[in-house]
Amino acid sequence: AQSVTQLGSHVSVSEGALVLLRCNYSSSVPPYLFWYVQYPNQGLQLLLKYTTGATLVKGINGFEAEFKKSETSFHLTKPSAHMSDAAEYFCAVSDQGNNDMRFGAGTRLTVKP
Amino acid sequence: KAGVTQTPRYLIKTRGQQVTLSCSPISGHRSVSWYQQTPGQGLQFLFEYFSETQRNKGNFPGRFSGRQFSNSRSEMNVSTLELGDSALYLCASSDRASYGYTFGSGTRLTVV
């Protein structure tokens, strides 16, 4: 079965600094990969996804992620953090054609002024 | 297009009771999945329904059950509630696997 490991349960950056949230996956078949963001007392919102094609995917709010098959990674980045980026971020994987999506433990991002 | 609607938003129940949570997916979405979110265990997959059939199931006891109706609306039921069932229950709908999920705002269940 597929699984996801997010390195670092808490990440703190200064406003304007680079955001890097790490995600490694395990899947026996080509995966679909996703990043979601969750604000307090809300559901999850899709930031971006990789299915096939271009390995660098751009999402909402200036985030992007690169699928690296050789490293089984799908790290999330944003060049310049904003205070509004403070939230919890989840990486997720599902096997192609299968809606059984598995989530990582989440990374809480704090942005310092 | 209306989003995923979960009702109720908040619920307080007593140990031993049962509870039913409801989820209305985005119109046209036939897949509905349920997740339990707790601070200690994170997001845990409960089950997925597609066209009224349970297609995938997570590792939860039989007290947790669900169903999907012909209009794709889904309900999940938890019987004989335990304190540890206190959690945010999230429903998500999807048109197809490559599109990802759209989540509802969740139902926060507190068991006392």
Interface residues (C-beta under 8 A of the other chain):
Chain A: Y32 F34 Y36 N41 Q42 G43 L44 Q45 L46 K49 T51 F90 S94 D95 Q96 G97 N98 N99 D100 M101 R102 F103 G104 A105 G106
Chain B: V4 S31 S33 Y35 G42 L43 F45 E48 F50 R55 N56 L90 A92 S94 A97 S98 Y99 G100 Y101 T102 F103 G104 S105 G106 R108
